[in-house]
Amino acid sequence: MTSAQRFFDLVQTLGPGFRERAAGSDRDGRFAAENYAALKEHRFFSAGVPVELGGGGASHRELCELLRQLSCFCSSTALALSMHTHLVALSVWRHRHGQPAEALLRKIAASELVLVSTGAGDWVDSVGRAERVEGGYRVNAVKRFCSGAPAGDLLVTSAPCDAEVLHFPVPIRSPGVTIRDDWDTLGMRATGSHSIELTDVFVPEAAVALKRARGEWHPFWNAVVTIAPPIYLAPYVGAAESIAELSRAAVKQKPLDALQILTLGELENQLTLLHLSWQSMVDISNDYDVAPSIDSANRMLVRKTLAANAALAVAAKAVELSGGSALFRSSGMERLFRDLQGAPFHPLPEKKQLLFSGRVAAGLSPVG
């Protein structure tokens, strides 16, 4: 048994319970806390930490596949876990390339520390305000889309300070940190992606991991965009597979007409496009054996757009194939259709990706 095989086995063991709870969590907009507790008990939050640092030793490729399989049972749980996992993966890449990340990885392995990201809402400019004070900074900000916030331990975030952006972690239970109860959305309702408000939160100078120019592309982003997207797209691949399978099963219960057969073919094409795009993203990350560059980031973002669009097309074709029955919550397809609508909003949305890629093709800085 490989070091990661036990996690794959556990997904199949825990998954049916996750599936049973998915509809209720979605209906109530309730964070998948019970699922998160099970994942923590079985050490999924340190699955990607190298064995020599106390973790499960799952490779980048294995982490992507784990999230895809988990999403077939509960897409919200898988997506929330992916937001933690992509931060772990980035830390593993940094550790393997001689950058300081060992201490954080050891902490994750020692206590199943749950990381919460604000990267999607911050991007290059970041939001909020950091002011210099004695010994560090005083930060005020509202960070949106903080998946897994109700169970989080450490907020991995940033804030602008004059012309710079500071990157730093903040313990979620620090004074001045408030989790807003505001995640009431169309889809992915059980991810607990609440906003987190920072009010006069003190960040010591020693906690600042990176300072960079605000609004400008930094090599840091090459690493993020080369490592993270296949991880946070993996749950959408699993959700698309699930809705496709439900639609196939529904229509095969009676004779198919010509239009349904045609639509079934269209569904298969879109699902194949999704798989090809996503697998190409996984290949670009190359199990951390990659030197991130603007080119690798650009290739990743192009494929992310193709994969997200294909995921939406799978959802649309699955509903078209099944007809009105897909709109009933009892079908399971209605929830998956809504969950899949989130795929385009992860960095970068298509129009921003087109500008990014166009600028790269023109020999310009990716952002400007």
N, C-alpha and C positions, 0 to 999 in steps of 0.2 A: 504494500500500500504506500503510495506517495504521501508526502507530508500534507498535501491538500485534499487527498481523497476522502478523508473523514468529513470535510466540510460539504463535499458533494453528497455524501451519504446522509448527512444531517439535513440538508435541504429537502431531500425526499422524505425524511422522517418527520420533520417539523412542518413541511409545506402544507399537508392536508389541513392541519389546524389553522394555519394562516389563511387558507382559502375559506374555511368556514367562517372566520371572523371578518373577512374582507367586506362583505356586503353591509354588515352592521356598522363597521367603522366608517364606511363611505356615507351611509345614510345619515349618521349622526355627526359627521365631520370630526370624528374622534381620532386622536393620534393612536397609532398602532403600538401602544405601550406594552401590551402583553407580548407581542411579537419581538419587540426590542429587548425585553427582559430575557426571552428565550435565546435570542442571538448573543446577548452578553454572557449568559450562563454557559453557552457552548463556545465562547471566545471568538466569535466572528469579527469583532472589532479589531482584533490583532491578527486576523488571518493573513494579512499581507505583510506583516512584520517579519523580517528574516529570522530563521530558527535560532541563529547564533545570538540574536538580541532578545530572545524569549517568545517570539511569535510563532504563527502557524506556517510560515514559509511559502504561502501561495504566491505563484508568479503573477505578473500583471495580466497575462493571458488567462490564467485560471481565475483571477478575481473577476474579470469581465464575464467569463462563462458562468461563474457562481451567481452573479447578479442577474444574468439572463434567465437562468433556471429558477431562481427565487421569485422573479417577477411573474412567472407562469402561475404562481400560487397567490401572490399579493403584490401588485405593481407598486403600490404606495410604500410598502415596507422596503422593497428593493430599491426604490428611488431614494428614500431617506438614507438607507445604508450606503448607497453609492456616493452621496455627498460627503460622508465621512471617509469612505474608501479612497476617493480620488486624492484627498489630502494625505492619507497614509502613503499612497502610491508615489506622490510627488516627493514625499520625505524619503522614501526608499531610493528613488532615483538620485536624490541629492546625496544620500549616504554612500551609494555605490560610486559616486563621482567625486568623492573627497570633500563634500560640503557638510557643514555641521547640522546633523539631523539625528545622530545616534541617541542623544539624551531623550528627545521626544519619542522616538520609536520604542525605547526601553520603558518609558512611562506608559505608553499605550499598552504594551505587552504586560506590564506589571499589574495594571489595574483596569484593563479594558476601558481606557479613557475614550470618551466619545467626543469627536471633533465636530464642530459646526462651522460651515463655510459661509462667507458673505460675498464670495468672488463674483457671482453672477450679477449682483446688484451694484457692485463697486467698479469692476472692470478697470480701465486705465485711469480714469479721473478720480475715482473713489467719492464717497459721500460723507457728509458730516464735517466736523471741525476739530482739529487738535491744536491746543495752545501750549506754548512752552511755559513750564513752571519749574520751580527748583527741583532738580533731581529727575525730571521727566516731562510728562505732558498731561494735560487735562483734556479728556475727549468727550465730545457731545455728538451724538449721531443716532439716527434710526436706520437700522439695517434690515432690509426686507429679504424674504425668501430664505430664511434660515432653517433649512430642513433638519428635522430631528431635534429642534430646539427644546422641547419639553424633557428630553432625556440627555441633553448635552452637558458636557463638562467644561469644554474649552472652546471659546469663540475665536476662530482664526480670521482676522479681519484687517482693516486698514482705515486710515483717515488722512485727509489732506492737512498739511500744516504749511501755510504760505504757499510757496511754489513747489513744495515737495509732497510726496505721499509716503506715509510711514506704514509699515506692515508689522503687526504684532499680535500676540495672543492675549486673550482676556478670560480668566476663569468666569464662567457664567454666573457663579454665585458671589461674585465680587460686589461690594457696595456700589450702588448706582446702576446696576444691570437689571433690566426688567424685560421679561418676556411678555409681549402683548398677545392677548387672546384674539387674534384678528385673522386667522387662517380659515376663511369660509369661502370656498372656491368652486369652480365648475368641476375640476378633476383633481386627481392625486390628493384627495381630501384627507387621507390618513397619514400624510407625510409629516404633519406638525411643522409646516414651514412658516411659522409665525415670524413676525417682525421682532427684533430685539432692540430695545432702546438703551443707549448709553448716556447717562446723565452725570456729568462731572466725574467720569471714571478716571482714576489716576493710572497712568501707564509709565512705569519706570524706564529711564533711558536704556537700561540693560536689557529690557524686554523687546526693544525694537530690533527686528531681524533684518530689515531692509529699508533703505531710504532711496527714493528714486524721483525723477522729475515728473511732475504731474502732467498728464495729458500726452506724454511721449511714450513710445514703445521702448521697453526695457528687455534685455535678454531673459529676465525672470519669466516674462510672458511666453517666450518661446518654449520653455520647459513646461509651463502649465498647460499650454495648448497642445503640446505634443504628447503629454501623458494622460490628461484628464478626460477628454471627450469620449473615448470608447468606453470608459467606465460609466459615465452618467448617461450614455445612450443605451447601454446594455438593458436596463429595465424596460425601455420602450420596445426593444427587439422582442423580449419575452412577452410583453403585453400584446404586440402585434401578432405574434404566433398564436397566442391564446384566442384572440378574437377571430382569427382566420379559422382555427380549428372548430370553434363553436359554430361559426357560420356554415362550414362544410357539413358538420354533423346535422345541423338543422335542416338544410335543404335536401340532404340525401335520404330523408325519411319518406320522401314521395318522389315520383318521377320528375326529372328535370326537364324544363322546356329549353328551347334554343338560346333564349336570352340569358337564362341562368347559367348555361354551360359557357357562354361567351364571357359572362361576368366572372365565373370561376377561373377562367383562363387569365383574365385581367388581374384577379387577385393573386394568382400564382406569380405572375410577372412582377408585381409590386413587392411581394414578399421576397422574391429572389433579389431584386434590386436592393432592398433593405439589407439582406444578408451580405451581399457582395460589398456594399458600401461600408457596413459596420466591420466586417472582417478585414477590409483594407485599412480601416482606422486602427484596429488591433495590431495589424502587421507593422504599421508605421511606428507604433510605440516599441515594438520589437523586444518585449520583455526587459525594458530599461536599457538595452544595449543600443543606445541612440544618442547622437549629439544634437540636441534641439537647435533649430535654426528658424529663421523667418520662412524658409522654404518648407520645412517639416510642419510648422504651424499652419501655413497656408494650405498645404495639401490636406491636413487634418480638417480644417474648417470647411473646405469645399465638400469633403466627404460627409461631414456632419450635416450640412444642408441637404445633400442627396438622401442621406439616411432618414432625416426627420421628415422630409417630404414624402418619402416612400412609406414611412410609418403612418402618416396621415392618409395616404392613398389606400393602404391596406384597411384601415379603419372604415373609410368611406365605402370601399368595395364590399367589405364584409357585411355592412348594413344594407347596402343595395341588394346584395345577393339574398339576404335573409328576408328582406321586406319589413313590414311593420312590426313583426314579432320581435325584431331586434330592439325596439324602443321600450319594451317592457323590462323593468328592473330585474324581474325574475330570470330573464334570459342570460344575465351576466354580461352580455355584449354592450349594453347601454353604459355600464360603468367603465368598461375598457375603452369604449369609444371616447368618453370624456377624459379618461386618463391620458390617452394618446395625444390629446390636443396640446399637452404641455411640451411636446418634443421640440417645436420650433423656437421656444423662448429661451432655451439654454444657449450659452454663448457659442457662436454668435447667431442671432436671428438672421434670416436669409438676406435681407436688404443690407444689413451691416457687413455680413460676410462678402457680399458682392462688392461693396466699396473697398473692403480690406483687400480682396483678391485683385480687384482692378488696380489699386494703388501699387501692389506688389508687381503686377504685370507691367506697369508703367515705369517701374524702377524708383518709385517713391517710398517713403516710410509707410508702414502698414496703416498707421493712424495719423491724422493731421487735422 
